[in-house]
Amino acid sequence: DPRGVLARTGLAGLYDAEVFSFEVGVVKPDPAIFALAAERLGLPAHELLMVGDTVDDDGAAAHLGMRTLILPRTPGSTHGLEQVLRLVG
């Protein structure tokens, strides 16, 4: 359960919805998990941005019409996420 990590890193509560595969029984790359996220957010897929780190796991979001950005794994922990935050901030 990632909630402990989210709380310790100060990320808990900074998002509008959460979908944990162990709770919903669907795992990436199954597009159903991305569809469920869109449903929980109450938005159509084409209005969302999926930021992931592997095409194999996260590319299925694009099949639903979600804008999808794959960040390469790089040294450090953010892998370019700060750039994404500047774009959408």
C-alpha positions in Angstrom: 0.0 0.0 0.0 1.7 3.2 -1.2 -0.3 5.5 1.1 2.5 5.5 3.8 5.1 6.6 1.2 2.7 9.3 -0.1 2.2 10.6 3.5 5.9 10.5 4.4 6.8 12.4 1.2 4.2 15.1 1.6 2.2 14.0 -1.5 -0.9 12.7 0.2 -3.8 14.9 -0.5 -2.2 16.7 -3.5 -4.3 14.8 -6.0 -8.0 14.5 -6.7 -8.3 10.7 -6.9 -6.4 7.5 -6.4 -6.5 4.1 -8.1 -4.5 1.4 -6.5 -4.2 -1.8 -8.6 -4.3 -4.0 -5.5 -7.7 -2.6 -4.5 -9.3 -2.6 -7.9 -7.9 -5.8 -9.3 -6.6 -4.3 -12.5 -2.9 -3.8 -13.3 -1.1 -1.7 -15.9 -0.9 -2.0 -18.8 -4.6 -3.0 -18.8 -6.4 0.1 -20.2 -9.2 -0.5 -17.7 -7.1 1.0 -14.9 -6.6 4.2 -16.8 -10.4 4.3 -17.6 -11.1 3.8 -13.9 -8.9 6.8 -13.1 -10.7 9.0 -15.6 -14.0 7.8 -14.1 -13.0 8.6 -10.6 -11.8 12.1 -11.7 -15.1 12.6 -13.5 -13.3 13.6 -16.7 -13.1 12.2 -20.2 -9.7 10.6 -21.0 -8.9 13.2 -23.6 -8.8 15.9 -20.9 -6.2 14.0 -18.8 -2.4 13.8 -18.9 -0.8 10.4 -17.9 2.9 10.8 -16.9 4.7 7.5 -16.7 8.1 5.9 -17.1 7.6 3.0 -19.5 5.8 2.7 -22.7 4.9 -0.9 -22.0 3.1 -0.1 -18.7 1.8 3.4 -19.3 1.3 3.5 -23.1 -2.2 2.0 -22.8 -3.5 5.3 -21.5 -2.9 6.7 -25.0 -5.2 4.1 -26.5 -8.0 5.6 -24.4 -7.2 9.1 -25.9 -5.3 10.3 -22.8 -2.4 12.5 -23.5 0.6 10.4 -22.4 4.1 11.6 -21.6 6.8 9.0 -20.9 9.7 10.3 -18.9 13.0 8.4 -19.2 14.5 6.9 -16.1 17.4 9.1 -15.1 19.6 9.5 -12.0 17.8 10.9 -9.1 14.2 10.6 -8.1 12.2 13.0 -10.3 13.2 11.8 -13.8 12.1 15.2 -15.3 8.9 15.5 -13.4 9.7 19.0 -12.4 9.5 20.0 -16.1 6.0 18.5 -16.3 5.0 20.4 -13.2 6.2 23.6 -14.9 4.2 22.8 -18.0 0.9 22.1 -16.2 1.5 24.3 -13.1 
